[in-house]
């Protein structure tokens, strides 16, 4: 907690240093916080010479990789940001301050356990690109291939651990301050993000992700994934094929190469839905710094994807739910959307469907029959948030990566081809996918998947049959024994019911003998009352001796 306090203090100092109070909605804050922040931030007034976009970028860089990641996501949302701020945040994609090339060389030699000149024919200590988690150097293998080497920043785990601790502190504060905060489930979101960013620190996992994504698009003309050189890859070092392409955000270069921007934008949407629904494995860090374009065939441009550290996946239930929801949106069936939310448990079971349907319609209906450039997705998100708050809808942590990727896709689509109708492009794909889930092709595919498992059990079938028959035989014997025992018990009970009057009469005789007998005479049988003695003997006979 003390570490988080000092980290929070550092953030406050950063806000003061770079005069970030211009981004704070003071009108929404309590008066005492508003005046305190205004007074404190005035200390940094002399540092406000740079424009606010540059100050924000520099502040995020100074705070570390988690905040740089936040800036990278923001940079794709030009509908929410002024152009000067978006342009500055775009520099976070690959222009984060680099660490020393000599340090990078030392890390490479340490992890690969060999001098740099034995590993590579050429190696450049000048970074090709520098990002928040790692930086990239160029090299050439002794076999002649041009490669790039990705190296994790030194001591980055300690910095990230502190940032994650601070995020947990802030998440607990948000969750405890309001109902909205609890509904957003900030602690679960931070937990998911922690797993994601820790995975990003392990380049061995990134190499495996890259290999799988490459296999998924092996025969596709939509996406190319560079080759990984496994013998030169480790936890802190990854070596892969050096690619050449136009950065997807360089609109000028793409236009100069006569790239069909409409086709490029549509292919981006198709790649996303193919990854999510066909492969169940999607690139979840699709900011412009990780995407290039192969313009060798400008009428059918091909994407090139790098940096597969953050990947997402959905199970069958999530995919089915997502597809049904999207199709219902495309068909403007808001009642079905409302029912799906209730059925999935995203809103309470008692939610009035009619009211929920009406609220969704008021937010989503303006989205249709308009080109992408005329839609304010920022306003749509605000409206959906208000709807969620009204009906106690909860954020689903398992879909956070998907939502983030959708935001990135939307931002890229706006830059590439503002007239792209995202809905018209995606709808046929989803309809085809839904048909495949319920048609004969799906049944054949399931049989094909299960065939190896069934084939592996074939040699065991005779033993399984013999065991089952033996168990049936033993079961029959046990059932016969149980039946005999039940029959015998029934006989005993029936016999007991037949002798019941005699047993009761015996108990009555003993009781009567005890009542009429003088206790003192029990020590002298000769003086005992003959009547009581007769009653006693009669009771014993009826209880014990009578069959």
C-alpha angles and dihedrals in degrees: 000000000000091000090052090050092055090045090051089049089053091053090051090051089050090052089052095043095052097033093239091161086100087076095050116099095226093177090066095051127089112265095249092054091043094055094040093053092044091053095045095045091053087073090072096049094112089059093060095092093109122072117267094251092057091045091052092050093049091047092053091048091052092050095057144244100319091055091044088056089053090052091049091057092047092051091068093055101080089155088067099038138059113252094247092054093045091049092052095046090049087068088068091071096080108345101080110137109276128230122230118297089219089058089050090051091051091052091050093049092046095050098039092040097225139089115271093244091056092050099045137023089217133016130179118211089197108091118240090206137353125209136175098272104024144359133226131232129187123236143157126230121230086247089062104254118137110232142172124226120214114204127189115235114257117257090003094134092064092051093047091048090057092047092049090051090053092048090053090051092050091045092054090048092051092047092051098043102064147358089250089057093052092046091056089056093217095178092057090046092052090048091054091046090050091056090047098050094042088054088052089061091061109076091185088067091046090053090052091048090050092051093051094047089049092053091048091058098032095122098029128110091203103072137020122200119195121243120258120223100218097190089062099043128098141153093285099025132052127179120198142161115289110238131200121213145122116276107249091232093056096094092168093057092045092052091046088055089052092240114177097242094191091054091045092053093046091049090053090056091046092050091052095050092043091055094046102042106023101035102023086217121095138176104250100186101062100153116145093261090066099047130074133174128231102214097180086112102033094184090057104027118190126218123230117205127198135171103051094178094117113050130163136204138187129207122233093265093053092046093049092047092047094048093048091049094049093047090049088052091049090050091044090236095150093166090061090048090053092047092048091053091051094045092050092052093241088126126029116281092242094058111132103245095204093055092044091049092052092050093050091048092053090054102039106033094078089059094071132080090024132101117247094256091061096051120092102210089179090064091044091054091049090050092048090050090054090049091049092051092049094052098034094245112177127222110246109224093200089064098046093099091048092050090049091050092049089054090051092049091050092050092049091046091054091052097045103041117358092190093059112127100216093190096052089048096050102038099075090049093053093045090052091048092050091050090052091054095060103029133089090266089066092051091050090048092052091049090050091051093049095043096087091051092048091046091053091056097049095090089054095053097090091052091046091052092048091048092049092050091048091051090049091052093049090045090055091051091049091049091052091050091048090049091052092049091050091050092050091048089051090053092050092049091048090049090048092052090050093054096040096103091053092049091051091048089051092053090048091052092052091049092049092048090053092049098049096039121095105232091218092059091061088081090054112043093184090065095046121121109259091218094057091045091054092050090050095051091046091053093050091050094050094046102039115013103040110091 
